[in-house]
Amino acid sequence: MIISAAQIKAARMILNWHQDELAVKCDLSRNTIRSLEMGNISTKSANIVRSTFEAAGLEFLEDDGVKRRSMTIIVQSGHASRNALFAQLWQAAHSRCGTILFAVQSLDHLVKILGGESADALSRVEQLCKAVDVKCLLLEEPDNLPDYPRFQCRVTTQQSMGAAFYALYDDTYINIVRNGANDYMMVAYHLPPHARSYRAHFTCTWETASLVRSRSYGIDRYSREKRLA
């Protein structure tokens, strides 16, 4: 189904997005968005816009309808959960999701949940940081910090962070639960109020957290340092 001009306008109103914001998220020009909303529907552009809205949690109905999807909860465990988490974040990064937020134990913890023990674990983190801005709250200050582009890192306390480890982007909150010594369970909630609450808490914690004092290295040297540790 090709979405209509009325559905595009209604979807923007639900998400409280301006035309400029929608254009950036879709990697289209504002003139293209304006043209679509005037009824000049291009199938290719309309499909890009629809995919962006659907990634933000909207569902399009027949007869020019649009609504928020019901809350979606996805639970994954085992090694596949790490691959699924990275794939989900990678897709979000290329959908112009804005900054991805992490609250985790340590930098090593971040590497493990995105790539496990695989050889490309560090490169996955680097790829993500090249595609999107990433902010990471840690409980443990790293001995050294890889020089990833668009990566910011601060250290806080368990009391300030709270009990949960998580990843957060747009309206999606992903609870990261340790499930054994080297295994994790990921519980993803697509629930806007839930995500907004955690984002507000993250922002407050970030403002009072400490800057990382360790040295920054390129990824190759960081990898060597970890192997020697």
C-alpha positions as CSV (number, residue, x, y, z in Angstrom):
1,M,0.0,0.0,0.0
2,I,1.3,3.4,-1.0
3,I,0.7,5.9,1.8
4,S,-1.2,9.1,1.1
5,A,-0.5,12.7,1.7
6,A,-3.1,12.7,4.5
7,Q,-1.3,9.8,6.2
8,I,2.1,11.4,6.0
9,K,0.7,14.6,7.6
10,A,-1.1,12.6,10.3
11,A,2.0,10.5,11.0
12,R,4.1,13.6,11.5
13,M,1.5,15.0,13.9
14,I,1.4,11.8,16.0
15,L,5.2,11.8,16.3
16,N,5.4,15.6,16.6
17,W,7.9,15.8,13.8
18,H,8.4,18.9,11.6
19,Q,8.9,18.5,7.9
20,D,12.6,19.3,8.3
21,E,13.0,16.5,10.9
22,L,11.2,14.0,8.8
23,A,13.4,15.0,5.8
24,V,16.6,14.4,7.8
25,K,15.4,11.0,9.1
26,C,14.5,9.9,5.6
27,D,17.5,11.4,3.9
28,L,15.2,13.3,1.6
29,S,14.9,17.1,0.9
30,R,12.3,19.2,2.6
31,N,10.9,20.0,-0.8
32,T,10.3,16.3,-1.4
33,I,8.4,16.0,1.9
34,R,6.4,19.1,1.1
35,S,5.6,17.8,-2.4
36,L,4.5,14.4,-0.9
37,E,2.2,16.2,1.5
38,M,0.7,18.2,-1.4
39,G,-0.3,15.0,-3.0
40,N,2.5,14.6,-5.5
41,I,3.2,11.0,-4.5
42,S,6.5,9.4,-5.7
43,T,6.4,5.7,-5.0
44,K,10.1,5.5,-4.1
45,S,10.0,8.5,-1.8
46,A,6.7,7.5,-0.2
47,N,8.1,4.0,0.6
48,I,11.2,5.6,2.3
49,V,8.9,7.8,4.3
50,R,6.6,4.9,5.2
51,S,9.6,2.8,6.4
52,T,10.8,5.6,8.5
53,F,7.5,6.0,10.2
54,E,7.1,2.3,10.7
55,A,10.6,2.1,12.3
56,A,9.3,4.8,14.7
57,G,6.4,2.6,15.8
58,L,3.5,3.6,13.5
59,E,1.2,1.4,11.6
60,F,-0.7,2.5,8.4
61,L,-4.3,1.4,7.8
62,E,-6.7,1.3,4.9
63,D,-8.8,4.4,4.3
64,D,-6.0,6.9,5.1
65,G,-5.6,5.6,8.7
66,V,-2.5,5.7,10.8
67,K,-1.9,4.7,14.5
68,R,0.8,3.8,16.9
69,R,1.5,0.1,17.1
70,S,0.6,-1.7,20.2
71,M,3.5,-2.3,22.6
72,T,5.9,-4.8,21.2
73,I,8.1,-6.9,23.4
74,I,10.8,-9.1,21.9
75,V,12.9,-11.4,24.0
76,Q,16.0,-13.1,22.7
77,S,18.7,-15.0,24.5
78,G,21.9,-16.9,23.7
79,H,24.7,-15.9,21.3
80,A,22.1,-15.0,18.7
81,S,20.8,-12.3,20.9
82,R,24.0,-10.3,20.5
83,N,23.9,-10.6,16.7
84,A,20.2,-9.5,16.8
85,L,21.0,-6.5,19.0
86,F,23.8,-5.3,16.7
87,A,21.5,-5.8,13.7
88,Q,18.7,-3.8,15.4
89,L,21.0,-1.0,16.3
90,W,22.7,-1.0,12.9
91,Q,19.3,-0.7,11.2
92,A,18.3,2.1,13.6
93,A,21.6,4.0,12.9
94,H,20.8,3.9,9.2
95,S,17.2,5.1,9.8
96,R,18.5,8.3,11.3
97,C,17.5,7.3,14.8
98,G,19.5,10.0,16.6
99,T,21.9,9.2,19.4
100,I,22.1,5.6,20.7
101,L,22.5,5.5,24.4
102,F,24.1,2.7,26.5
103,A,24.2,2.1,30.2
104,V,26.5,-0.8,30.9
105,Q,29.1,-2.2,33.4
106,S,32.2,-1.4,31.4
107,L,33.6,-0.9,27.9
108,D,34.4,-4.6,27.8
109,H,30.7,-5.3,28.6
110,L,29.7,-3.1,25.7
111,V,32.0,-5.0,23.3
112,K,30.6,-8.4,24.6
113,I,27.0,-7.5,24.2
114,L,27.5,-6.3,20.6
115,G,29.9,-8.9,19.4
116,G,30.5,-11.5,22.1
117,E,33.9,-13.2,21.8
118,S,34.0,-13.0,18.0
119,A,37.0,-11.5,16.2
120,D,34.9,-8.7,14.8
121,A,33.5,-7.6,18.2
122,L,35.6,-4.4,18.4
123,S,35.0,-3.6,14.7
124,R,31.2,-3.8,15.3
125,V,31.5,-1.1,17.9
126,E,33.6,1.0,15.6
127,Q,31.1,0.5,12.7
128,L,28.2,1.6,14.9
129,C,30.1,4.7,16.0
130,K,30.9,5.7,12.4
131,A,27.2,5.5,11.5
132,V,25.6,7.2,14.5
133,D,26.4,9.2,17.7
134,V,26.8,7.0,20.7
135,K,26.8,7.9,24.4
136,C,27.8,5.3,26.9
137,L,27.5,5.4,30.7
138,L,29.9,3.1,32.5
139,L,30.3,1.9,36.0
140,E,34.0,1.1,35.6
141,E,36.5,3.5,34.1
142,P,38.4,1.8,31.2
143,D,42.2,1.4,31.3
144,N,42.3,2.8,27.8
145,L,39.7,4.1,25.4
146,P,39.6,3.4,21.7
147,D,39.4,6.5,19.5
148,Y,36.0,5.8,17.9
149,P,34.4,8.6,15.9
150,R,31.2,10.0,17.4
151,F,31.7,8.1,20.7
152,Q,31.3,9.7,24.1
153,C,31.8,8.0,27.3
154,R,31.3,8.9,31.0
155,V,31.6,7.1,34.3
156,T,28.9,7.1,37.0
157,T,27.9,5.1,40.1
158,Q,25.5,2.2,40.4
159,Q,23.2,4.3,42.6
160,S,23.0,6.9,39.8
161,M,22.6,4.5,36.9
162,G,20.2,2.2,38.6
163,A,20.0,-1.6,38.6
164,A,19.3,-2.1,34.8
165,F,21.8,-2.2,32.0
166,Y,20.2,-1.1,28.7
167,A,20.4,0.4,25.2
168,L,18.1,3.1,24.1
169,Y,17.2,4.7,20.8
170,D,14.1,6.6,19.5
171,D,11.1,4.9,21.2
172,T,12.8,1.5,21.8
173,Y,14.3,0.5,25.2
174,I,16.4,-2.7,25.3
175,N,17.0,-4.3,28.7
176,I,20.3,-6.2,28.8
177,V,20.2,-9.1,31.3
178,R,23.1,-11.3,32.1
179,N,22.0,-14.9,31.7
180,G,25.0,-17.0,32.9
181,A,28.7,-16.2,32.9
182,N,29.0,-15.3,29.2
183,D,25.5,-15.2,28.0
184,Y,22.8,-12.4,27.8
185,M,19.1,-12.0,27.3
186,M,17.9,-9.0,25.5
187,V,14.3,-7.7,26.1
188,A,13.3,-5.0,23.7
189,Y,10.3,-2.8,24.4
190,H,8.8,-0.5,21.8
191,L,6.9,1.7,24.2
192,P,7.3,5.4,23.8
193,P,6.5,6.5,27.4
194,H,8.9,3.8,28.8
195,A,11.7,5.0,26.4
196,R,11.1,8.7,27.3
197,S,11.3,7.9,31.0
198,Y,14.7,6.1,30.6
199,R,16.0,8.8,28.3
200,A,15.2,11.5,30.9
201,H,17.0,9.5,33.5
202,F,20.0,8.9,31.3
203,T,20.2,12.6,30.5
204,C,20.2,13.5,34.2
205,T,22.8,10.9,35.0
206,W,25.0,11.9,32.1
207,E,25.1,15.5,33.2
208,T,26.5,14.6,36.6
209,A,28.8,11.7,35.4
210,S,32.6,12.0,35.3
211,L,34.6,12.3,32.1
212,V,36.8,9.3,31.3
213,R,40.4,10.1,32.2
214,S,42.1,7.3,30.3
215,R,44.0,7.7,27.1
216,S,42.4,7.4,23.6
217,Y,43.9,4.9,21.2
218,G,43.1,3.9,17.6
219,I,41.2,0.7,17.3
220,D,44.2,-1.4,16.2
221,R,46.3,-0.4,19.3
222,Y,43.2,-0.8,21.6
223,S,42.8,-4.3,20.3
224,R,46.5,-5.1,21.0
225,E,46.3,-3.6,24.5
226,K,43.3,-5.9,25.3
227,R,45.0,-9.0,24.0
228,L,48.0,-8.2,26.2
229,A,46.0,-7.5,29.3
